[in-house]
Amino acid sequence: MKTKLISIVCVFALLLALTACGGTGSQAQKSAAEIADAIYSSQTFQDTLHAIDTDMIGDYYRIDSADLSDAKVYVSGSFSTAEEIAVFQASSSDAVEEIKKAIDIRLEDLKLAFENYVPGEMAKINDPVLVTKGNTVVLVLADDTASVSDQVDELLK
């Protein structure tokens, strides 16, 4: 009886030790809003950025809503800067490629809009922070690309 009790206690101790070492395996993915809001609240922008309604994203990025599972986009409030934050979570890996194509088109549109209007903004457009991890695609147009890039990498871990 005593041996049986010791065996049971040892088995429970072993299970407890294995469970403690196991970890969670994966972290919960941050929402598009959490990522975009974190970038906006911690980075410095020349302009006040405004979040656009989800139903307006297609007007700016020409992305089919079926390709998105989540999104948050901030644009320049005065439209006098090219500053922008766009976080997209694709509905599939195929949709990631469509989102990247839409971002390329958006950047071309911004180049046309700013090259003669505010040429100083071209540096942001020509050197965007563009990061893809899994089904999440992040685009940020800002002055301090190094700081933004580090933050995006950290947020997508």
DSSP file (Angstrom, degrees, kcal/mol; ACC not computed):
  #  RESIDUE AA STRUCTURE BP1 BP2  ACC     N-H-->O    O-->H-N    N-H-->O    O-->H-N    TCO  KAPPA ALPHA  PHI   PSI    X-CA   Y-CA   Z-CA
    1    1 A M     >        0   0    0      0, 0.0     4,-2.2     0, 0.0     5,-0.2   0.000 360.0 360.0 360.0 -45.0    0.0    0.0    0.0
    2    2 A K  H  >  +     0   0    0      1,-0.2     4,-2.2     2,-0.2     5,-0.2   0.889 360.0  50.1 -64.2 -39.0    2.8    2.4    1.0
    3    3 A T  H  > S+     0   0    0      2,-0.2     4,-2.3     1,-0.2    -1,-0.2   0.880 109.5  51.3 -65.9 -39.0    4.7    1.6   -2.3
    4    4 A K  H  > S+     0   0    0      2,-0.2     4,-2.2     1,-0.2    -2,-0.2   0.913 110.0  49.0 -65.0 -42.8    1.5    2.2   -4.3
    5    5 A L  H  X S+     0   0    0     -4,-2.2     4,-2.4     2,-0.2    -2,-0.2   0.905 111.3  49.4 -63.9 -42.9    1.0    5.6   -2.6
    6    6 A I  H  X S+     0   0    0     -4,-2.2     4,-2.4     1,-0.2    -1,-0.2   0.900 110.3  51.6 -63.6 -40.3    4.6    6.6   -3.2
    7    7 A S  H  X S+     0   0    0     -4,-2.3     4,-2.2     2,-0.2    -2,-0.2   0.908 110.2  48.3 -62.5 -42.9    4.3    5.6   -6.9
    8    8 A I  H  X S+     0   0    0     -4,-2.2     4,-2.4     2,-0.2    -2,-0.2   0.919 111.6  49.3 -64.4 -44.2    1.1    7.7   -7.3
    9    9 A V  H  X S+     0   0    0     -4,-2.4     4,-2.5     1,-0.2    -2,-0.2   0.903 111.1  50.6 -62.2 -41.4    2.8   10.7   -5.7
   10   10 A C  H  X S+     0   0    0     -4,-2.4     4,-2.5     2,-0.2    -1,-0.2   0.899 109.4  50.7 -63.5 -41.0    5.8   10.3   -8.0
   11   11 A V  H  X S+     0   0    0     -4,-2.2     4,-2.6     2,-0.2    -2,-0.2   0.926 111.8  47.1 -63.0 -45.1    3.6   10.1  -11.1
   12   12 A F  H  X S+     0   0    0     -4,-2.4     4,-2.6     2,-0.2    -2,-0.2   0.898 111.9  50.8 -63.4 -40.1    1.8   13.3  -10.1
   13   13 A A  H  X S+     0   0    0     -4,-2.5     4,-2.3     2,-0.2    -2,-0.2   0.908 111.2  48.6 -63.3 -41.3    5.1   15.0   -9.3
   14   14 A L  H  X S+     0   0    0     -4,-2.5     4,-2.4     2,-0.2    -2,-0.2   0.921 112.1  48.2 -64.0 -44.9    6.4   14.0  -12.8
   15   15 A L  H  X S+     0   0    0     -4,-2.6     4,-2.3     1,-0.2    -2,-0.2   0.903 111.5  50.6 -62.4 -41.3    3.2   15.2  -14.5
   16   16 A L  H  X S+     0   0    0     -4,-2.6     4,-2.2     2,-0.2    -1,-0.2   0.913 111.0  48.7 -62.9 -43.0    3.4   18.5  -12.6
   17   17 A A  H  X S+     0   0    0     -4,-2.3     4,-1.4     1,-0.2    -2,-0.2   0.905 112.2  48.2 -64.3 -42.3    7.1   19.0  -13.6
   18   18 A L  H  X S+     0   0    0     -4,-2.4     4,-0.8     1,-0.2    -1,-0.2   0.886 111.5  50.1 -66.4 -38.8    6.3   18.2  -17.3
   19   19 A T  H >X S+     0   0    0     -4,-2.3     3,-0.6     1,-0.2     4,-0.6   0.899 108.3  52.6 -65.8 -40.9    3.4   20.6  -17.3
   20   20 A A  H 3< S+     0   0    0     -4,-2.2     3,-0.3     1,-0.2    -1,-0.2   0.827 112.0  45.7 -65.3 -31.7    5.5   23.4  -15.8
   21   21 A C  H 3< S+     0   0    0     -4,-1.4    -1,-0.2     1,-0.2    -2,-0.2   0.601  95.4  79.6 -86.0 -11.6    8.1   23.0  -18.5
   22   22 A G  H << S-     0   0    0     -4,-0.8    -1,-0.2    -3,-0.6    -2,-0.2   0.809  74.8-163.7 -71.5 -31.3    5.7   22.8  -21.4
   23   23 A G     <  -     0   0    0     -4,-0.6    -1,-0.1    -3,-0.3    -2,-0.1  -0.119  41.6 -72.8  69.9-177.1    4.9   26.5  -21.8
   24   24 A T        -     0   0    0      1,-0.1     2,-0.5     0, 0.0    -1,-0.2   0.713  50.2-142.1 -90.3 -21.5    1.9   27.7  -23.8
   25   25 A G  S    S+     0   0    0     -3,-0.1     2,-0.3     0, 0.0    -1,-0.1  -0.120  74.9  24.7  87.9 -40.9    3.3   26.9  -27.2
   26   26 A S  S    S-     0   0    0     -2,-0.5     2,-0.3     3,-0.0     3,-0.0  -0.989  71.7-129.6-155.8 148.8    1.8   30.0  -28.9
   27   27 A Q        -     0   0    0     -2,-0.3     2,-0.2   130,-0.2     3,-0.0  -0.676  39.8 -95.7 -96.0 154.3    0.8   33.5  -28.0
   28   28 A A        -     0   0    0     -2,-0.3     2,-0.2     1,-0.1    -1,-0.1  -0.475  45.5-111.8 -67.2 136.5   -2.6   34.9  -28.9
   29   29 A Q        -     0   0    0     -2,-0.2     2,-0.1     1,-0.1    -1,-0.1  -0.480  30.5-118.9 -70.7 136.5   -2.3   37.0  -32.1
   30   30 A K        -     0   0    0    125,-0.3    -1,-0.1    -2,-0.2     2,-0.1  -0.458  29.7-112.6 -72.8 148.3   -2.8   40.7  -31.6
   31   31 A S     >  -     0   0    0     -2,-0.1     4,-2.0     1,-0.1     5,-0.2  -0.329  25.5-109.4 -74.3 163.5   -5.7   42.3  -33.4
   32   32 A A  H  > S+     0   0    0      1,-0.2     4,-2.8     2,-0.2     5,-0.2   0.891 120.8  52.4 -59.6 -40.2   -5.1   44.8  -36.2
   33   33 A A  H  > S+     0   0    0      1,-0.2     4,-3.0     2,-0.2     5,-0.3   0.904 106.7  52.1 -64.8 -41.7   -6.4   47.6  -33.9
   34   34 A E  H  > S+     0   0    0      2,-0.2     4,-1.8     1,-0.2    -1,-0.2   0.918 114.0  43.6 -61.0 -42.7   -4.0   46.6  -31.1
   35   35 A I  H  X S+     0   0    0     -4,-2.0     4,-2.1     2,-0.2    -2,-0.2   0.956 117.3  44.0 -67.4 -51.1   -1.0   46.7  -33.5
   36   36 A A  H  X S+     0   0    0     -4,-2.8     4,-2.6     1,-0.2    -2,-0.2   0.911 114.6  49.4 -62.4 -43.6   -2.0   50.0  -35.2
   37   37 A D  H  X S+     0   0    0     -4,-3.0     4,-2.6    -5,-0.2    -1,-0.2   0.885 109.3  52.4 -64.4 -38.7   -3.0   51.7  -31.9
   38   38 A A  H  X S+     0   0    0     -4,-1.8     4,-1.2    -5,-0.3    -1,-0.2   0.909 111.8  46.2 -63.8 -41.9    0.3   50.7  -30.3
   39   39 A I  H  X S+     0   0    0     -4,-2.1     4,-1.8     1,-0.2     3,-0.4   0.942 114.6  47.2 -64.7 -47.4    2.3   52.2  -33.3
   40   40 A Y  H  < S+     0   0    0     -4,-2.6    -2,-0.2     1,-0.2    -1,-0.2   0.892 113.0  47.9 -63.8 -40.1    0.2   55.4  -33.3
   41   41 A S  H  < S+     0   0    0     -4,-2.6    -1,-0.2    -5,-0.2    -2,-0.2   0.723 119.6  36.7 -76.6 -19.4    0.5   55.9  -29.6
   42   42 A S  H  < S+     0   0    0     -4,-1.2     2,-0.2    -3,-0.4    -1,-0.2   0.605 104.0  72.8-110.7 -12.4    4.2   55.4  -29.3
   43   43 A Q  S  < S-     0   0    0     -4,-1.8     2,-0.5    -5,-0.1    -4,-0.0  -0.632  78.5-116.4-100.8 161.7    5.7   56.9  -32.5
   44   44 A T        -     0   0    0     -2,-0.2    99,-0.4   100,-0.1     2,-0.3  -0.852  32.1-178.7-100.3 127.8    6.0   60.5  -33.4
   45   45 A F        -     0   0    0     -2,-0.5    97,-0.1    -5,-0.1     4,-0.0  -0.941  29.7-139.6-123.2 147.4    4.1   61.8  -36.4
   46   46 A Q  S    S+     0   0    0     -2,-0.3     2,-0.2     2,-0.1    -1,-0.1   0.852  89.3  42.5 -69.9 -35.5    4.0   65.3  -37.9
   47   47 A D  S    S-     0   0    0     -3,-0.1     2,-0.6    30,-0.0    -2,-0.1  -0.639  92.8-102.8-109.3 162.9    0.3   65.2  -38.5
   48   48 A T        -     0   0    0     -2,-0.2    29,-2.5     2,-0.0     2,-0.3  -0.787  41.4-144.8 -82.2 125.9   -2.7   64.0  -36.5
   49   49 A L  E     -A   76   0A   0     -2,-0.6     2,-0.4    27,-0.2    27,-0.2  -0.698   8.7-153.2 -95.0 147.5   -3.7   60.7  -37.9
   50   50 A H  E     -A   75   0A   0     25,-3.0    25,-2.4    -2,-0.3     2,-0.3  -0.964  16.1-124.5-121.7 134.9   -7.3   59.6  -38.1
   51   51 A A  E     -A   74   0A   0     -2,-0.4     2,-0.3    23,-0.2    23,-0.2  -0.571  28.3-140.4 -72.4 136.0   -8.6   56.0  -38.2
   52   52 A I        -     0   0    0     21,-2.5    21,-0.5    -2,-0.3     5,-0.1  -0.720  25.7 -95.5 -97.2 151.8  -10.8   55.4  -41.2
   53   53 A D    >>  -     0   0    0     -2,-0.3     3,-2.0     1,-0.1     4,-0.6  -0.306  32.1-118.4 -62.3 146.4  -13.9   53.3  -41.0
   54   54 A T  G >4 S+     0   0    0      1,-0.3     3,-1.2     2,-0.2     4,-0.4   0.856 114.5  57.5 -55.4 -38.3  -13.5   49.7  -42.0
   55   55 A D  G 34 S+     0   0    0      1,-0.2    -1,-0.3     2,-0.1     4,-0.2   0.615 103.1  55.8 -72.1  -9.4  -15.9   50.1  -44.9
   56   56 A M  G X> S+     0   0    0     -3,-2.0     4,-1.2     1,-0.1     3,-1.0   0.553  81.1  87.9 -94.6 -10.5  -13.7   52.9  -46.3
   57   57 A I  H <X S+     0   0    0     -3,-1.2     4,-3.2    -4,-0.6     3,-0.5   0.879  83.2  57.9 -58.2 -39.1  -10.5   50.8  -46.4
   58   58 A G  H 3> S+     0   0    0     -4,-0.4     4,-1.7     1,-0.2    -1,-0.3   0.820 101.2  56.8 -60.7 -31.5  -11.4   49.5  -49.9
   59   59 A D  H <4 S+     0   0    0     -3,-1.0    -1,-0.2     2,-0.2    -2,-0.2   0.845 117.0  33.9 -68.4 -33.7  -11.5   53.1  -51.1
   60   60 A Y  H  < S+     0   0    0     -4,-1.2    -2,-0.2    -3,-0.5    -1,-0.2   0.859 136.3  20.2 -87.1 -39.8   -8.0   53.7  -50.0
   61   61 A Y  H  < S-     0   0    0     -4,-3.2    -3,-0.2    -5,-0.2    45,-0.2   0.512  86.2-132.9-114.4  -7.6   -6.4   50.3  -50.6
   62   62 A R     <  +     0   0    0     -4,-1.7     2,-0.5    -5,-0.5    -4,-0.2   0.915  50.2 155.2  52.5  47.0   -8.7   48.5  -53.1
   63   63 A I        -     0   0    0     -6,-0.2     2,-0.3    39,-0.1    -1,-0.2  -0.904  47.8-120.1-106.2 131.6   -8.7   45.4  -51.0
   64   64 A D    >   -     0   0    0     -2,-0.5     3,-2.3     1,-0.1     4,-0.3  -0.530  19.0-133.3 -66.9 129.0  -11.6   43.0  -51.3
   65   65 A S  G >  S+     0   0    0      1,-0.3     3,-1.2    -2,-0.3    -1,-0.1   0.761 104.6  66.3 -58.9 -24.7  -13.3   42.7  -47.9
   66   66 A A  G 3  S+     0   0    0      1,-0.2    -1,-0.3     3,-0.0    29,-0.1   0.730  95.0  58.6 -68.1 -20.7  -13.3   38.9  -48.4
   67   67 A D  G <  S+     0   0    0     -3,-2.3    24,-2.2    23,-0.1     2,-0.4   0.542  98.4  74.9 -83.4  -7.2   -9.5   39.0  -48.2
   68   68 A L  E <   + B   0  90A   0     -3,-1.2    22,-0.2    -4,-0.3     3,-0.1  -0.882  41.7 173.6-112.3 135.5   -9.5   40.6  -44.8
   69   69 A S  E    S-     0   0A   0     20,-3.6     2,-0.3     1,-0.5    21,-0.2   0.609  84.0  -3.7-101.5 -21.5  -10.3   39.0  -41.4
   70   70 A D  E     + B   0  89A   0     19,-1.5    19,-3.0   -39,-0.0    -1,-0.5  -0.962  67.8 170.8-164.0 150.5   -9.3   42.2  -39.6
   71   71 A A  E     - B   0  88A   0     -2,-0.3     2,-0.3    17,-0.2    17,-0.2  -0.976  13.1-174.5-162.5 150.8   -7.9   45.7  -40.4
   72   72 A K  E     - B   0  87A   0     15,-2.1    15,-2.8    -2,-0.3     2,-0.4  -0.944  12.3-174.8-148.3 131.6   -7.1   49.1  -39.0
   73   73 A V  E     - B   0  86A   0    -21,-0.5   -21,-2.5    -2,-0.3     2,-0.4  -0.993   8.6-167.4-132.5 131.6   -5.9   52.1  -41.0
   74   74 A Y  E     -AB  51  85A   0     11,-3.4    11,-2.2    -2,-0.4     2,-0.3  -0.957  13.7-176.4-112.1 135.9   -4.8   55.5  -39.9
   75   75 A V  E     -AB  50  84A   0    -25,-2.4   -25,-3.0    -2,-0.4     9,-0.2  -0.869  40.2 -75.7-126.6 163.7   -4.3   58.3  -42.5
   76   76 A S  E     -A   49   0A   0      7,-0.8   -27,-0.2    -2,-0.3     8,-0.0  -0.346  35.5-146.2 -57.5 128.9   -3.1   61.9  -42.3
   77   77 A G  S    S+     0   0    0    -29,-2.5    -1,-0.1     1,-0.2   -28,-0.1   0.832  99.1  33.8 -68.9 -32.5   -5.9   64.1  -40.9
   78   78 A S  S    S-     0   0    0    -30,-0.3    -1,-0.2     3,-0.0    -2,-0.1   0.534  98.7-132.5 -98.7  -8.4   -5.0   67.1  -43.0
   79   79 A F  S    S+     0   0    0      4,-0.1    -2,-0.1     2,-0.1    -3,-0.0   0.667  79.9 111.6  61.1  17.9   -3.8   65.1  -46.1
   80   80 A S  S    S+     0   0    0      3,-0.0     2,-0.3    37,-0.0    -1,-0.1   0.511  72.5  48.0 -96.7  -6.2   -0.7   67.3  -46.1
   81   81 A T  S    S-     0   0    0      2,-0.1    -5,-0.3    39,-0.0    -2,-0.1  -0.895  75.8-133.1-126.0 161.7    1.6   64.4  -45.1
   82   82 A A        +     0   0    0     -2,-0.3    59,-0.1    36,-0.1    28,-0.0   0.326  59.2 138.4 -91.3   7.2    2.0   60.9  -46.4
   83   83 A E        +     0   0    0     -8,-0.1    -7,-0.8    57,-0.1     2,-0.3  -0.264  24.2 155.6 -60.2 136.1    2.0   59.5  -42.9
   84   84 A E  E     -BC  75 141A   0     57,-1.4    57,-2.9    -9,-0.2     2,-0.4  -0.986  33.3-158.1-161.6 146.7   -0.1   56.4  -42.6
   85   85 A I  E     +BC  74 140A   0    -11,-2.2   -11,-3.4    -2,-0.3     2,-0.4  -0.997  18.4 174.9-128.6 126.0   -0.4   53.2  -40.6
   86   86 A A  E     -BC  73 139A   0     53,-3.0    53,-2.9    -2,-0.4     2,-0.5  -0.980   6.6-178.1-135.9 123.3   -2.2   50.2  -42.1
   87   87 A V  E     -BC  72 138A   0    -15,-2.8   -15,-2.1    -2,-0.4     2,-0.4  -0.982   8.2-178.0-122.9 122.4   -2.5   46.8  -40.4
   88   88 A F  E     -BC  71 137A   0     49,-3.0    49,-3.1    -2,-0.5     2,-0.6  -0.962  17.1-161.5-122.7 135.1   -4.2   44.0  -42.3
   89   89 A Q  E     -BC  70 136A   0    -19,-3.0   -20,-3.6    -2,-0.4   -19,-1.5  -0.962  25.9-140.2-113.8 114.1   -4.9   40.5  -41.2
   90   90 A A  E     -B   68   0A   0     45,-3.5   -22,-0.3    -2,-0.6   -23,-0.1  -0.348  10.5-135.3 -75.9 150.6   -5.5   38.4  -44.3
   91   91 A S  S    S+     0   0    0    -24,-2.2     2,-0.3     1,-0.1   -23,-0.1   0.650  87.5   0.2 -77.6 -15.9   -8.2   35.7  -44.4
   92   92 A S  S  > S-     0   0    0    -25,-0.4     4,-1.2    43,-0.1    -1,-0.1  -0.967  78.3 -98.7-160.6 169.9   -5.8   33.3  -46.1
   93   93 A S  H  > S+     0   0    0     -2,-0.3     4,-1.0     1,-0.2     3,-0.1   0.851 123.4  54.5 -66.8 -32.9   -2.2   33.0  -47.4
   94   94 A D  H  > S+     0   0    0      1,-0.2     4,-1.3     2,-0.2     3,-0.4   0.883 103.8  55.6 -64.7 -37.2   -3.4   33.8  -50.9
   95   95 A A  H  > S+     0   0    0      1,-0.2     4,-2.5     2,-0.2    -1,-0.2   0.807  96.1  65.8 -66.1 -29.5   -5.1   36.9  -49.6
   96   96 A V  H  X S+     0   0    0     -4,-1.2     4,-2.3     1,-0.2    -1,-0.2   0.921 101.5  49.0 -57.1 -44.1   -1.7   38.1  -48.2
   97   97 A E  H  X S+     0   0    0     -4,-1.0     4,-2.0    -3,-0.4    -1,-0.2   0.882 110.2  50.5 -65.0 -38.2   -0.4   38.4  -51.8
   98   98 A E  H  X S+     0   0    0     -4,-1.3     4,-2.2     2,-0.2    -1,-0.2   0.893 109.9  50.8 -65.6 -39.4   -3.5   40.3  -52.8
   99   99 A I  H  X S+     0   0    0     -4,-2.5     4,-2.3     2,-0.2    -2,-0.2   0.911 108.5  51.7 -65.0 -42.5   -3.0   42.7  -49.9
  100  100 A K  H  X S+     0   0    0     -4,-2.3     4,-2.1     1,-0.2    -1,-0.2   0.900 109.6  50.0 -61.2 -40.5    0.7   43.2  -50.8
  101  101 A K  H  X S+     0   0    0     -4,-2.0     4,-2.0     1,-0.2    -1,-0.2   0.913 110.0  50.8 -63.0 -42.0   -0.4   44.1  -54.4
  102  102 A A  H  X S+     0   0    0     -4,-2.2     4,-2.4     1,-0.2    -2,-0.2   0.874 108.4  52.2 -64.0 -37.3   -2.9   46.5  -53.1
  103  103 A I  H  X S+     0   0    0     -4,-2.3     4,-2.7     2,-0.2    -1,-0.2   0.910 107.0  52.6 -65.1 -41.8   -0.3   48.2  -50.9
  104  104 A D  H  X S+     0   0    0     -4,-2.1     4,-2.0     1,-0.2    -2,-0.2   0.908 110.7  47.5 -59.1 -42.0    2.0   48.6  -53.9
  105  105 A I  H  X S+     0   0    0     -4,-2.0     4,-2.5     2,-0.2    -2,-0.2   0.910 110.6  52.0 -65.4 -42.3   -0.9   50.3  -55.8
  106  106 A R  H  X S+     0   0    0     -4,-2.4     4,-2.4     1,-0.2    -2,-0.2   0.916 109.1  50.0 -60.4 -43.9   -1.5   52.5  -52.8
  107  107 A L  H  X S+     0   0    0     -4,-2.7     4,-2.2     1,-0.2    -1,-0.2   0.889 110.2  50.1 -63.8 -38.8    2.1   53.6  -52.6
  108  108 A E  H  X S+     0   0    0     -4,-2.0     4,-2.2     2,-0.2    -1,-0.2   0.906 110.0  51.0 -64.3 -41.3    2.1   54.4  -56.4
  109  109 A D  H  X S+     0   0    0     -4,-2.5     4,-2.0     1,-0.2    -2,-0.2   0.913 110.5  49.1 -61.2 -42.6   -1.1   56.5  -55.8
  110  110 A L  H  X S+     0   0    0     -4,-2.4     4,-2.5     2,-0.2     5,-0.3   0.885 107.8  54.5 -65.6 -38.3    0.6   58.4  -53.0
  111  111 A K  H  X S+     0   0    0     -4,-2.2     4,-2.3     1,-0.2    -1,-0.2   0.939 110.0  46.6 -59.3 -46.7    3.7   59.0  -55.1
  112  112 A L  H  < S+     0   0    0     -4,-2.2     4,-0.4     1,-0.2    -1,-0.2   0.883 114.7  47.9 -62.7 -38.0    1.6   60.6  -57.8
  113  113 A A  H  < S+     0   0    0     -4,-2.0     4,-0.4    -5,-0.2    -1,-0.2   0.855 122.1  31.4 -72.0 -35.4   -0.3   62.7  -55.2
  114  114 A F  H  X S+     0   0    0     -4,-2.5     4,-1.4     3,-0.2     7,-0.3   0.664  93.0  84.7-102.1 -17.5    2.8   63.9  -53.4
  115  115 A E  T  < S+     0   0    0     -4,-2.3    -1,-0.1    -5,-0.3    -3,-0.1   0.854 113.2  18.1 -60.0 -35.0    5.6   64.2  -55.9
  116  116 A N  T  4 S+     0   0    0     -4,-0.4    -1,-0.2    -5,-0.2    -2,-0.1   0.596 128.0  53.5-106.0 -16.3    4.4   67.7  -57.0
  117  117 A Y  T  4 S-     0   0    0     -4,-0.4    -3,-0.2     1,-0.2    -2,-0.2   0.953 133.8  -5.6 -84.1 -57.7    2.3   68.6  -54.0
  118  118 A V    ><  -     0   0    0     -4,-1.4     3,-2.3    -5,-0.1     4,-0.3  -0.690  66.2-178.7-138.9  82.0    4.7   68.0  -51.1
  119  119 A P  G >  S+     0   0    0      0, 0.0     3,-1.7     0, 0.0     4,-0.3   0.753  76.6  71.9 -57.7 -25.1    7.9   66.5  -52.5
  120  120 A G  G >  S+     0   0    0      1,-0.3     3,-0.6     2,-0.1     4,-0.3   0.703  89.6  61.9 -62.9 -19.1    9.4   66.3  -49.0
  121  121 A E  G X> S+     0   0    0     -3,-2.3     4,-1.5    -7,-0.3     3,-0.7   0.561  78.2  88.0 -83.0  -8.6    7.0   63.5  -48.3
  122  122 A M  H <> S+     0   0    0     -3,-1.7     4,-3.0    -4,-0.3     5,-0.2   0.807  77.4  64.2 -63.2 -29.3    8.5   61.3  -51.0
  123  123 A A  H <> S+     0   0    0     -3,-0.6     4,-1.2    -4,-0.3    -1,-0.2   0.904 104.0  47.2 -60.9 -40.3   11.1   59.9  -48.6
  124  124 A K  H <4 S+     0   0    0     -3,-0.7    -1,-0.2    -4,-0.3    18,-0.2   0.908 115.1  45.4 -65.5 -41.9    8.4   58.3  -46.5
  125  125 A I  H  < S+     0   0    0     -4,-1.5    -2,-0.2     1,-0.2    -1,-0.2   0.882 114.7  47.1 -71.4 -38.2    6.6   56.8  -49.5
  126  126 A N  H  < S+     0   0    0     -4,-3.0    -1,-0.2     1,-0.2    -2,-0.2   0.690 120.9  37.4 -77.7 -18.3    9.8   55.5  -51.1
  127  127 A D  S  < S+     0   0    0     -4,-1.2    -1,-0.2    -5,-0.2    15,-0.2  -0.489  81.4 165.7-131.3  63.2   11.1   53.9  -47.9
  128  128 A P        -     0   0    0      0, 0.0     2,-0.8     0, 0.0    13,-0.2  -0.343  43.2-116.0 -76.7 159.3    8.0   52.5  -46.1
  129  129 A V  E     +D  140   0A   0     11,-2.7    11,-2.4    -5,-0.1     2,-0.5  -0.886  43.8 172.4 -88.7 115.0    8.1   50.1  -43.2
  130  130 A L  E     +D  139   0A   0     -2,-0.8     2,-0.4     9,-0.2     9,-0.2  -0.955   1.2 171.0-131.7 111.6    6.4   47.0  -44.8
  131  131 A V  E     -D  138   0A   0      7,-2.4     7,-3.1    -2,-0.5     2,-0.4  -0.971  13.4-169.4-127.7 134.5    6.4   43.8  -42.7
  132  132 A T  E     +D  137   0A   0     -2,-0.4     2,-0.4     5,-0.2     5,-0.2  -0.989  10.4 168.8-122.3 129.2    4.6   40.6  -43.3
  133  133 A K  E >   -D  136   0A   0      3,-2.6     3,-2.2    -2,-0.4     2,-0.2  -0.935  66.4 -45.5-139.4 116.7    4.4   37.8  -40.7
  134  134 A G  T 3  S-     0   0    0     -2,-0.4   -38,-0.0     1,-0.3   -44,-0.0  -0.474 124.6 -21.4  62.4-126.2    2.1   35.0  -41.3
  135  135 A N  T 3  S+     0   0    0     -2,-0.2   -45,-3.5   -45,-0.1     2,-0.5   0.258 117.4 100.1 -97.9  11.2   -1.2   36.5  -42.4
  136  136 A T  E <   -CD  89 133A   0     -3,-2.2    -3,-2.6   -47,-0.2     2,-0.4  -0.856  48.9-173.7-102.8 130.9   -0.5   39.9  -40.9
  137  137 A V  E     -CD  88 132A   0    -49,-3.1   -49,-3.0    -2,-0.5     2,-0.4  -0.989   3.5-169.8-124.2 127.6    0.7   42.7  -43.2
  138  138 A V  E     -CD  87 131A   0     -7,-3.1    -7,-2.4    -2,-0.4     2,-0.4  -0.969   5.7-177.2-122.5 130.1    1.8   46.1  -41.7
  139  139 A L  E     +CD  86 130A   0    -53,-2.9   -53,-3.0    -2,-0.4     2,-0.4  -0.994   5.1 176.5-123.6 129.6    2.6   49.3  -43.6
  140  140 A V  E     -CD  85 129A   0    -11,-2.4   -11,-2.7    -2,-0.4     2,-0.6  -0.992  14.8-164.7-135.1 129.2    3.8   52.4  -41.9
  141  141 A L  E     +C   84   0A   0    -57,-2.9   -57,-1.4    -2,-0.4     2,-0.3  -0.950  39.5 129.3-109.8 111.0    4.8   55.7  -43.5
  142  142 A A        -     0   0    0     -2,-0.6     3,-0.2   -15,-0.2   -97,-0.1  -0.945  65.3-110.3-154.5 168.4    6.7   57.8  -41.0
  143  143 A D  S    S+     0   0    0    -99,-0.4     2,-1.5    -2,-0.3     3,-0.2   0.933 107.8  55.5 -71.4 -47.2   10.0   59.7  -40.6
  144  144 A D     >  +     0   0    0   -100,-0.3     4,-2.1     1,-0.2    -1,-0.2  -0.579  61.6 163.4 -92.6  76.2   11.6   57.4  -38.1
  145  145 A T  H  > S+     0   0    0     -2,-1.5     4,-2.8    -3,-0.2    -1,-0.2   0.819  70.7  58.3 -66.3 -31.1   11.6   54.1  -40.0
  146  146 A A  H  > S+     0   0    0      2,-0.2     4,-2.2    -3,-0.2    -1,-0.2   0.945 109.8  42.7 -64.5 -47.2   14.2   52.4  -37.8
  147  147 A S  H  > S+     0   0    0      2,-0.2     4,-2.2     1,-0.2    -2,-0.2   0.916 116.4  48.2 -64.4 -43.7   12.1   52.9  -34.6
  148  148 A V  H  X S+     0   0    0     -4,-2.1     4,-2.8     2,-0.2     5,-0.2   0.922 110.4  51.7 -63.2 -44.1    8.9   51.9  -36.3
  149  149 A S  H  X S+     0   0    0     -4,-2.8     4,-2.4     1,-0.2    -1,-0.2   0.918 110.2  48.5 -60.5 -44.6   10.5   48.8  -37.9
  150  150 A D  H  X S+     0   0    0     -4,-2.2     4,-2.0     1,-0.2    -1,-0.2   0.917 113.0  48.3 -60.6 -43.4   11.8   47.7  -34.5
  151  151 A Q  H  X S+     0   0    0     -4,-2.2     4,-2.7     2,-0.2    -2,-0.2   0.916 110.5  50.1 -65.7 -43.0    8.4   48.2  -32.9
  152  152 A V  H  X S+     0   0    0     -4,-2.8     4,-1.9     1,-0.2    -1,-0.2   0.926 109.7  51.5 -61.9 -44.3    6.6   46.3  -35.6
  153  153 A D  H  < S+     0   0    0     -4,-2.4     4,-0.2    -5,-0.2    -1,-0.2   0.913 112.3  47.0 -57.7 -42.3    9.0   43.4  -35.3
  154  154 A E  H >< S+     0   0    0     -4,-2.0     3,-1.1     1,-0.2    -2,-0.2   0.904 111.0  51.0 -66.8 -41.8    8.3   43.3  -31.5
  155  155 A L  H 3< S+     0   0    0     -4,-2.7  -125,-0.3     1,-0.2    -1,-0.2   0.801 109.3  51.3 -66.6 -28.8    4.5   43.6  -31.9
  156  156 A L  T 3<        0   0    0     -4,-1.9    -1,-0.2     1,-0.2    -2,-0.2   0.390 360.0 360.0 -92.3   4.4    4.5   40.7  -34.4
  157  157 A K    <         0   0    0     -3,-1.1    -1,-0.2    -4,-0.2  -130,-0.2   0.507 360.0 360.0 -66.3 360.0    6.5   38.3  -32.2
